[in-house]
Amino acid sequence: MAWWIGVKTLIAVRMQRRMGRSTKVLLLFLLSLLCNTVLTIWHLCDHSLTWQQVSSSRINTLQQRNGLGLHQSDKLQLSVIDSEECVIHGQNGTSSSALRTLYSTLHTIIPTPDNFLPQFRNPCWNMSSNLSLSTARLLYKANISDPLVVSLITNSLFQPTKNTLVCMPSVYFIGFPRSGSTQLYTMLLKHPHLQGGYIKEPHWWTKTKFKKKFPYNILSVVQYLLHYLGGSQYLLKHPDTLLIDGSQSTVWDSRTIRNLCALPHLVSSVVPEAKYIVLMRHPVKRLFSDMMYLCEEHKNKTIPSANLTNATEVFLESARLEIIEFQKCLLRDNLPKCTHHVLNGYHGVLQDKCGRVRLGISLYHVHIRKWLQVIPREQFLFLWTDDMAHDPLKVLERVWSFLGVPEQNKDQLNDILHEHIHGIQHQAIDIHNEKFTFINKFFQPHNQQLAELLQDHSFSW
């Protein structure tokens, strides 16, 4: 550092002998800016070099601490993720090699199931850390690329002063959006044995663009754990409590990760005993509600307001165009990949905007099938939105029984039900109107496949 000061001083002295005052000031300013830039680059390079030098030893330390290592089953799942039929080719998203890096990173930080603490119903372990809960609240949604965030998390993780209990969720409320999930999630959290993260939907599994660099993946996983650090501390006094990840994108969204098989394998490899809740709504009603939601999120862009009288006409035209594109895709590719492509707008970019319908989300059987191919059926609870509207208490009892938590006093839930259930009602459309014939006809075989897959004809609609 001192040699830079010497260089700046020497050049400044020579400049003072040869130039006018204004020119001297300008050049001194530019010289100072150049030197500071060089120092910053040097610092970043040095920081990066430090990461490279210590990455292997830190990973080994974590592996020894948690008793980790890739097993034969892990290698088998990695080969499945690499298979040609799983991968969507494109410029955007996560590469297969980055997925392999993520897989290894998950198994570097998170212990194998036989090393989880047995007194908890969630995957919990003690991680050496001096990270305070207040700092965690600031960092769980911070930009991982920020050097300050990198410094705070890495100093906490790799220069430990105490053991901190960290837990992964054991319950994943994975779908589907615009089906009443927020109301059900809110009611579930009224149960003393159920806890969420700082927000309902972190979307960590589906919207994190994983990279191959060592610090990024490590910090990304730690950031997800921070999301549930408050719930983990609650578990110290209430070990029977279950943590819930309410991200509704988990079951269907492969747009960022760009791999149709990856998520079920990744999640089940980390939390093999997890339970999954799937709430579904009539596919056409969900589709319309989804379009209206996107309009609320993007007012004054395509449709000035979500309450326009011609919203139904816009919906029908958008659905017609989407179905045409989808059927064209089926002439050249298979159903899972066309479902992915229709969600991606056929252009390799995310197009969640007002006036378009996300047809692929409502093809429930395509998304659910890939999860049931990896995870046993008994770990899933499939629910219907109409049941939530007609008898919410019965639905709650089903969920409590499925999760193995005690039933609550029904009298205590009356106010909760009255407060939250109204949100399930969305703008009504008459799906039996002849205008909807073409879209109902499109979904009919897909609904039938869903009913056969779940062996429950109530989902055939």
Buried (B, 14 or more C-beta within 10 A) or exposed (E): EEEEEEEBEEBBEEBEEEBEEEEBEEBBEEBEEEBEEEEEEEEEEEBEEEBEEBBEEBBEEBBEBBEBEBEEEBEEBBEBBBEEEBBBEBEEBBBBEBBBBBBBBBBBBBBBEEBBBEEBBBBBBBBBBEBEEEBBBEBBEBEBEEEEBBEBBBEBBBEBEEEBBBBBBBBBBBBBBBBBBBBBBBBBBBBEBBBBBBEBBBBBBBBBEBBBBBBBBBBBBBBBBBBBBBBBBBBEEEBBBBBBBBBBBBBBBBBBBBBBBBBBBBBBBBBBEBBBBBBBBBBBBBBBBBBBBBBEEBEEEBBEEBEEEEBBEBBBEBBBEBBEBBEEBEEEEEBBBBBBBBBBBBEBEBEBBBBBBBBBBBBBBBBBBBBBEBBEEEBBBBBBBBBBBEEBBEBBBBBBEBBEBEEBEEEEBEEBBEEBBEEBEBEEBEBEEEBBEEBBEBBEEBBBBBBEBBEEEEBEB
